[in-house]
Every structure is written in C-alpha cells, then in structure tokens.
Amino acid sequence: MVGVVILYLQNTLIFFIIHGFPPTRLRFTSLRFPSKIRATSAVSLEPELSTQQSQTLEADPFACPICYQPLIRKGPPGFNLPAIYRSGFKCNQCNKTYSSKENYLDLTITAGMKDYTEVKPARTELFRNPLVSFLYERGWRQNFNQSGFPGPDEEFKMAQEYFKPAEGGLLVDVSCGSGLFSRKFAKSGTYSKVIALDFSENMLRQCYDFIKQDDTISTRNLALVRADVSRLPFASGSVDAIHAGAALHCWPSASNAVAEICRALRSGGVFVGTTFLQYTSTTSWIERPFRERIMQNYNYFTEEEIEDLCTTCGLTNYTRNVQRSFIMFSAQKA
C-alpha cells in the first residue's frame, strides 16, 4: 500500500509539471540549466580528426525513418560522437537530409520541418521538460525502488545476462532518457556499437553532459540519436540488441513500438525491457481498482499483457523476472 501512495504523489507531481506549478508555492532557484550548448562542444570530446579524413562518403547503421533505406553519410569517418556530429546524412530515395542538433543526430520524421509541429501524449511530452530531464538521475529514478526496481547496477547485470547472444553486436538503448544504461552498456565494452536513442531533446542533452563528466566513458563506438520508438531509423533486421528501461508505460502505442522493435532486430536479436506492472497476482482485489485509477496517466500492463504483446509482434523465447511491481522481460526475434 505504501507503493500505491508513492505512485499517487508522483502522479500529482507530474500533473503540476505538465500544467504548471503554483508560482507562490514551489521554487527551484537552486537548479541551473545550461542556457545553450555550443556547437563545438561535441567535438571537444575526442582529438581532432586529420584533414585527410575530413570528407568521405560511407554507409552507417542509420536508415531513413520514412522509407528505411540506408542513409548516405558525408563527413569525417568513424562511429563516434564527434565524427557523427560533424557529418550530414541523406536519404537518396526520399531526398531528405538529416543533421545533428547540438550533440545528437536528429532522425525523427519531423526533422527539418519548418511549419508542421507534432505534440505527443502528456506522458511522452513530460520527459521533454528540462526540469524532469534534470531531475531524472537526481532523485526521480531513485524512487523506483519503492515499486521493486532492484537498482540500476543490478538491472544492468540482469540485462547483460539476457543480452549474451548479442555480445559484439550493435545495441540500441531506446527511450534511453539521460543515458543511465546507455553509459553502462558503452563502458562495458561488450558491444561493437551503442546508440543512446530518445525522443526527448533535453534527455539527450543530459546524457551528453553525463558523458562529458565521466572520463571512463569513451565516445568511440557511441552515438546519441533523437528518434521515435515507433519509427526506428534502422534497416529491417540490422540491430542485435534493443534495451528499453522503464519505458514501455510511457510510449503512445506499446504495440506499434514493440512491432517496430521486432522489425529492426536481426534473427536471434534480443529485446530486453523493464516497466511497472499495473498489478501482480499477489495484488489484492481491493487495491487493484485504486491502482488502476491513480495510474491512468500511463499505459501500465499486467504480466500476461506484456507476454501477449511480445509474442503477437513476432518475438519468441519470452521470459520475465518480477519483483513486486517491477518486471524485466526478454524476448528474441525468431
């Protein structure tokens, strides 16, 4: 019951963040956000590339989010933050270009649009808020242990066990937030490439700031990408591993997202996700309606619904680990 009360308070906080805090009651004067990240900051992470490498054309893991054809890249070679940041990408079929904004590559369908704007559901837009992005690893994520989340270090170890068939391959951390797990995957040296992917611009900025502050993280074989989980910028069957930590309940359409994840995974590729359960088999019948009511801002699912979602979208070998309201699940592309 304590967990239910905490979830109620968190949802109350979310309401105020979305609709505005009462100005005379809550103040955040101690928080300081960078006013603008300079265009040269991404390059400073690695030594300057030689002038002989300054202009080249090469293929990359990235594909057009519209037609899924491989993007053609022009710029310095190499799969690393500064090289990708200084490159331009183009889809020859759609004749659409994509480029980096600040420190991430924007591969959303709406990238470059001048007049059209698109607003996602509140549970998605919430994490585009700079305050929420700033607080995510500074108190927000730590509260998950009240619902049974074992903590980032243990969750990472559990995920690594599931990802053993994908070692040495390309890992995409979708809905990566501030990069809590992206950084762990990159530091592990287990994967040839790690892509931290999120729809929130502010989360990706936080991710970049954390990378800058950690000297143990190499920016080689690491990329930051803005994209929609329901329209992943990768060719079909090109990704070895996809991770989605505490994300499923935030997606506008979990079915569209999981189907897209299945499309992007290679045969034998692994999908690992965590989320909050709506309730478990041990949740009392009296408590269930109350949990459903206070959780209505998000799409929370039962154990059975998550398994049905994965298998219906074409994933096999489904397995799960449940601790109170926490679930980590894994499935493979057939």
TAHU-V840545 format. One record per backbone hydrogen bond with DSSP energy under -1.0 kcal/mol. CO is the residue of the C=O (numbers start at 1). NH is the residue of the N-H. Records with the same first field share a line. If there is no record, write none. Layout:
CO=NH + NH
This chain:
1=5
2=6
3=7
4=8
5=9
6=10
7=11
8=12
9=13
10=14
11=15
12=16
13=17
14=18
15=19
16=20
22=25 + 26
28=31
38=41
40=44
42=45
43=46
50=53
51=54
56=75
58=73
62=71
64=68
69=64
72=90
73=58
74=88
78=80
79=221
80=84
81=85
82=86
84=87
88=74
89=98
90=72
91=95
96=91
98=89
99=106
101=104
104=101
105=226
108=111
110=113
121=124 + 125
122=126
125=128
126=129
129=133
130=134
131=135
132=136
135=138 + 140
136=141
141=144
142=145
143=146
144=147 + 149
145=148
147=325
151=155
152=156
153=157
154=158
155=159
156=160
157=161
158=162
159=163
163=166
164=167
166=169
169=192 + 193
170=240 + 241
171=195
172=174 + 243
173=197
176=179
179=183
181=185
182=186
183=187
184=188
190=168
193=171
194=223
195=173
196=225
197=176
198=227
200=204
201=205
202=206
203=207
204=208
205=209
206=210
207=211
208=212
209=213
214=217
219=81 + 222
221=194
223=196
224=105
225=198
226=107
228=231
232=234
233=63
235=238
239=266
240=270
241=172
242=272
243=174
244=274
247=250
249=299
253=257
254=258
255=259
256=260
257=261
258=262
259=263
260=264
261=265
263=237
264=238 + 239
266=269
269=333
270=242
271=331
272=244
273=329
274=247
275=327
280=283
284=288
287=291
288=292
289=293
290=294
291=295
293=296
295=298
298=300
301=278
302=306
303=307
304=308
305=309
306=310
307=311
308=312
309=313
310=315
311=314
316=332
319=330
321=328
323=326
325=277
326=323
327=275
328=321
329=273
330=319
331=271
332=316
333=268
